[in-house]
Amino acid sequence: MATVSDVQFIRARSDKREYRRIVLPNALQAMLISDAEIDKAAAVMGVSVGAFNDPDGINGLAHFLEHMLFYASEKYPEEDSYSKYITEHGGSTNASTSSERTNYYFDVNVDNLRGALDRFAQFFVKPLMSADAVSREINAVDSEHKKNLLSDGSRLNQLQKHLSSKDHPYHKFTTGSLETLDTGPKEKGLDIREELLRFYSENYSANLMQLTVYGKESLDSLQSLVESLFSDVRNTDKRWFKCPGNPCPEQYLQILVKTLPIMEGDYLRIVWPTTPGILHYKKAPHRYLTHLIGHEGEGSIFYILKQLGWAMSLMAWEGSDSKEYSFFSISIRLTDEGHNHTEDIVGIVFNYINLLNDSGIHKWIFDEMAAISEIEFNYQDKFQPLNYALFINAMMPLFPPDEWLVGESLPSKFDPILIQKTLDELSPEKVRIFWESKKFEGMTDLAEPWYGTSYSVQKITSDTIKQWMENAPDADLHLPEPNIFIPTDFTLHAPKEEVKFPKIIRTSPFSTLWHKPDNKFLVPKAYVVVDFHCPLANYSPEAEVLTSLFVALLRDYLNDYAYNAQIASLSYGIYSTTTGFQVAVMGYNDKMRLLIDAIMMQIAHFEVKPNRFAVFRETYSKDFENFKFSKPCSQATYYLNLMLNDQSWPLTENLEALSSLNADDLSNFVPNLLSRTFLECFMAGNIEAKEAELIVTGIEEILWKAPNSVFKPLLPSQYLTMRVVMLESGLKCLYRIKGLNPKDENSAIVQYIQIHQEEALLNVQLELFSLMASQPAFHQLRSVEQLGYITSLSSREDAGIRGLQVIIQSTVKDPDNLDARIDAFFASFESKIYELDDEEYKRNVKALIDLKLEKFKNLWEESVYYWGEIISGTLNFDRFESEVEVLRGLQKQDFINFFNQYIKVDAPKRKTLSVKVFGSNHFAEYEKSSEECDSPQIYRVEDIFSFRRSRPLYSSLRSGLCQIAVTTKS
């Protein structure tokens, strides 16, 4: 029997879940969470064994073991039966390996927890690691490594590790590759499977495991379940790994590292090793400092750098995945001008640190931070059970049990001495500066061994930094003002009558207002969307680029004022769309009107600041250029989007347009952009109908009724919609192209099968097929055939047009071969469709029904769904219920007929478009297949835009909706 701990958990006021901590006789700790309202159950096993435990000479073994435990067990020997069970019952599963910990987790439909947990438990009881599976999965780990070889994030992370003590495990390469897990061990006479078994036996012990189980069952039932399934996990009383502390001795401090990145864009990263903040989580010294150093309001480091035109972004954070060491980091994206003033920027950073030293540690700043944290904790949203279980599980090895629900989220003890001590660690004597730029081409003399990153190192002294501080421009650095956006009114405005779905409560020549009051979640929060429909936003590449620059500058201008709102959990976003741009505001409704009005005033009185325009034009140019360094599967998806979506422009044309634009062009464009505008508004949550109407009325007064306003109502004929290209039945279209980065060995394919336009019966048949085929496709194409680490089958929607897509990225097979293997999978799956017994069919239907009947966890989930129905024009607010009724009446033969008509390789209504990107490994295959003749059923696309123009378009689901609104008087 397990030992039950009598723990009084610190919990949020609104938390109605039940909790219990137990310890099994084998010393395995478990946290049980009971919640009768959930639709999904979840479980997480954290094992306090990670990459730092890798034996010398076999880098990546812990990560490789994480991969292998998914395959099979003595109790469930069929390969991949665990993943199959999870998928068939509406769930998902994954794992991750960090320095000192490995996490395994899943969620599943709530009635299937026992079956999933039984299979999951066998990972830790008696896993099978067959020689065949081991030899195959090494390729998957190697593929995972190869996909990261051209990732600047992975490269810099490994470089930082490389420049540390060789005797510290932080120095290790931990992902693993063919070299470290196959060829290297073989050269030493080692059998990698035997090493895996030894590593598992020597390290995986019950006393190092923490289990979190979240289900609808009572705590007693969950306890009984855990006792029956996990008591057999072996306990060898393995000692916890003890990390040896700071990995950066003196020779790795006071260094300036210049490194050559893959992508365009200069970054400056200033790093200090520090005492881990987790050791003082209630006093939160690092949070106090990151709050100030990472601030973006007036007087902050970023504000000054932005005014000088030297920076595009700044982030400050502290962290590591160990309690023995940590790093305090500042990351700054530089402009080209900023690159020329790096010494000045470092000087400004240290001048701000001096300011913090001179001005003292302020209790009001700590109290403000603590107040926001307390509000966030007590009014926290419910979220997906798996995410909650992952959070709790991460807390278990770090905090006492009564604080597992809180972690470090409630700073409560102001300790100015400790904050000052932490600030003292951010000194010139301890700094490590990493400077990334393509301008260092030919100026580096060293290479990091695992990723080949070129770099150089020079020592910098405290006197050097002192000189940079003295030479830095005078700047009005100062502490932030008190935050006016911290909410104080948490009154709930319950609707007078139950409103199940959004409804239009106001129309005018300028706008439509949809409203959905909250009668379910009962939180003092709201979700507001204002969609600006502007016909001139996207009519040409120049217009699309200028609209994007307008939106970017809007965000930039607002940031000084609105950054405090984001700190106070009142977030906002301004985004370009295919038909204009969109403003979204979400968070506590108390001060929301302040923020909305500020955004609208900025739009109404927009003026182009030439210096900021130049900065964003430069940044956008680099971002466009960087597309060629994106993953080949992302490039393939981009080409597919370009071929399907009418009125979309290629990045090459956008880049060409950008090169000739100036600030005056934007100044002239914006009044035209806004001259014909219609607003579609959606307001949900703790906002009464009258208040919602007042907000929209206020927006109209700011935009349309101000003196000299450029805004005019949209004409009905100007309403635009996104439309999608219709493919031809019985024809397979191919688009083939070389990858944009000749150094990338990876190739990729997206095979897209277009099915239908929005219709309930076909919707559910497509979703059912995707549910049934996704896991077998992954297993066959990725696990068995080892085609590539990135492999997926999923449904896809474009403006109400639904289809199926299979994505593979590979170094081992060219795209033509991948395309053939996808077709071979569909051919082999055909027999499984025909052999489908009634029980298995019903099980999959039930899994999909359970998925559709899942309740929204919070206001955001519900609001995003309803807004999606509004903006797409479908307005099917009871979609899930209506589609469940269709599913319940769906016969197996109907489903088989659907497969035969639309999906199988020679189906009469099959409409296929395969986009193939050839990596450098397969350039020869590209040239060879370019000369081959195609069958009559194959159409080779030579020019994307000729193809797009030659095809009919599906009708828009939004036709007429806006016209009704603009011709209706309020």
Secondary structure, 3 states (H helix, E strand, C coil): CCEEECCCCCCCCCCCCEEEEEECCCCCEEEEEECCCCCEEEEEEEECCCHHHCCCCCCCHHHHHHHHCCCEECCCCCCCHHHHHHHHCCCEEEEEECCCCEEEEEEEEHHHHHHHHHHHHCCCCCEECCHHHHHHHHHHHHHHHHHHCCCHHHHHHHHHHHCCCCCCHHHCCCCCCHHHHHHHHHHCCCCHHHHHHHHHHHHCCHHHEEEEEEECCCHHHHHHHHHHHHCCCCCCCCCCCCCCCCCCCHHHCCEEEEECCCCCCEEEEEEEEECCHHHHCCCCHHHHHHHHHCCCCCCCHHHHHHHCCCEEEEEEEEECCCCCCEEEEEEEEECHHHHCCHHHHHHHHHHHHHHHHHHCCCHHHHHHHHHHHHHHHHCCCCCCHHHHHHHHHHHCCCCCHHHCCCCCCCCCCCCHHHHHHHHHCCCHHHCEEEEECHHHCCCCCEECCCCCCEEEEEECCHHHHHHHHHHCCCCCCCCCCCCCCCCCCCCCCCCCCCCCCCEEEEECCCEEEEEEECCCCCCCEEEEEEEEECHHHCCCHHHHHHHHHHHHHHHHHHHHHHHHHHHCCEEEEEEEECCEEEEEEEEECCCHHHHHHHHHHHHHCCCCCHHHHHHHHHHHHHHHHHHHHCCHHHHHHHHHHHHHECCCCCHHHHHHHHHCCCHHHHHHHHHHHHHCEEEEEEEEECCCHHHHHHHHHHHHHHHCCCCCCCCCECCHHHCCCCCEECCCCCEEEEEEEECCCCCCCCEEEEEEEEEEECCHHHHHHHHHHHHHHHHHHHHHHHHHCCCCCEEEEEEEEECCEEEEEEEEEECCCCHHHHHHHHHHHHHHHHHHHHCCCHHHHHHHHHHHHHHHCCCCCCHHHHHHHHHHHHHHCCCCCCHHHHHHHHHHCCCHHHHHHHHHHHHCCCCCCCEEEEEEEECHHHHHHHHHHHCCCCCCCEEEECCHHHHHHHCCECCCCCCCHHHHHHCCCC
